Amino acid sequence: MSQRQDLAHQIDAYAKANTNFYETAELILKLAVNAEKVFLHGDTEVRRNILKLVLWNCTLTSGKPHWEYKKPFAELVEGSKTAIWQP
């Protein structure tokens, strides 16, 4: 394979990766925006899947639930606390 073909192949691979990144980011943002509504109106399986996707390290201490958000949801939660993102 020539250097030109190799570079063309690399550019194509980066373009596909970039497209996948944006598609994934779009899905994550859509989930973040609609998660509460989907969770409240979903059945047990839908709720379980949302919790598995968004949370980890879930515990129950003295009857109180505790959890940590998985990436990238942790960053979305932190970002939502800043004045820029608040209505």
C-alpha positions as CSV (number, residue, x, y, z in Angstrom):
1,M,0.0,0.0,0.0
2,S,1.4,3.4,-1.0
3,Q,1.8,6.2,1.5
4,R,-1.0,8.1,-0.2
5,Q,-3.4,5.1,0.1
6,D,-2.4,4.6,3.7
7,L,-3.1,8.3,4.5
8,A,-6.5,8.1,2.6
9,H,-7.3,5.0,4.6
10,Q,-6.4,6.7,7.9
11,I,-8.5,9.8,7.0
12,D,-11.4,7.6,6.2
13,A,-11.0,5.7,9.5
14,Y,-10.9,9.1,11.5
15,A,-14.0,10.3,9.6
16,K,-15.9,7.2,10.5
17,A,-14.8,7.4,14.2
18,N,-15.8,11.0,14.3
19,T,-19.3,10.2,12.9
20,N,-19.7,7.4,15.5
21,F,-18.6,9.8,18.3
22,Y,-21.2,12.4,17.3
23,E,-23.9,9.7,16.9
24,T,-23.1,8.4,20.4
25,A,-23.0,11.9,21.9
26,E,-26.4,12.6,20.3
27,L,-27.9,9.5,21.8
28,I,-26.5,10.2,25.3
29,L,-27.8,13.8,25.2
30,K,-31.2,12.6,24.1
31,L,-31.3,10.1,26.9
32,A,-30.2,12.7,29.4
33,V,-33.0,15.1,28.3
34,N,-35.7,12.4,28.2
35,A,-34.5,10.0,31.0
36,E,-36.9,11.3,33.7
37,K,-40.0,11.1,31.5
38,V,-39.0,7.6,30.1
39,F,-38.2,6.4,33.6
40,L,-41.5,7.6,35.1
41,H,-43.6,6.1,32.3
42,G,-41.5,3.0,31.6
43,D,-42.1,-0.5,32.9
44,T,-39.7,-2.2,35.4
45,E,-37.4,-3.4,32.6
46,V,-37.1,0.1,31.1
47,R,-36.3,1.6,34.5
48,R,-33.8,-1.1,35.3
49,N,-32.0,-0.5,32.0
50,I,-31.9,3.3,32.6
51,L,-30.4,2.8,36.1
52,K,-27.8,0.3,34.7
53,L,-26.8,2.7,32.0
54,V,-26.6,5.8,34.1
55,L,-25.6,4.7,37.7
56,W,-23.0,2.5,39.3
57,N,-21.8,1.7,42.9
58,C,-25.4,1.8,44.2
59,T,-25.8,1.1,47.9
60,L,-28.4,1.3,50.6
61,T,-27.2,2.7,53.9
62,S,-29.7,3.0,56.8
63,G,-32.5,2.9,54.3
64,K,-31.1,5.7,52.1
65,P,-30.0,5.0,48.5
66,H,-26.6,6.2,47.4
67,W,-25.1,6.0,43.9
68,E,-22.5,7.4,41.6
69,Y,-23.1,8.4,38.0
70,K,-21.2,6.7,35.2
71,K,-19.3,8.7,32.6
72,P,-20.4,10.7,30.7
73,F,-23.5,11.2,32.9
74,A,-21.3,12.3,35.9
75,E,-20.0,15.2,33.7
76,L,-23.5,16.1,32.6
77,V,-24.7,16.3,36.2
78,E,-21.7,18.4,37.3
79,G,-22.1,20.7,34.2
80,S,-25.8,21.2,35.0
81,K,-24.8,22.7,38.4
82,T,-23.1,25.7,36.7
83,A,-24.9,28.9,36.0
84,I,-24.5,28.5,32.3
85,W,-26.8,25.4,32.2
86,Q,-29.4,26.5,34.6
87,P,-32.6,28.2,33.4
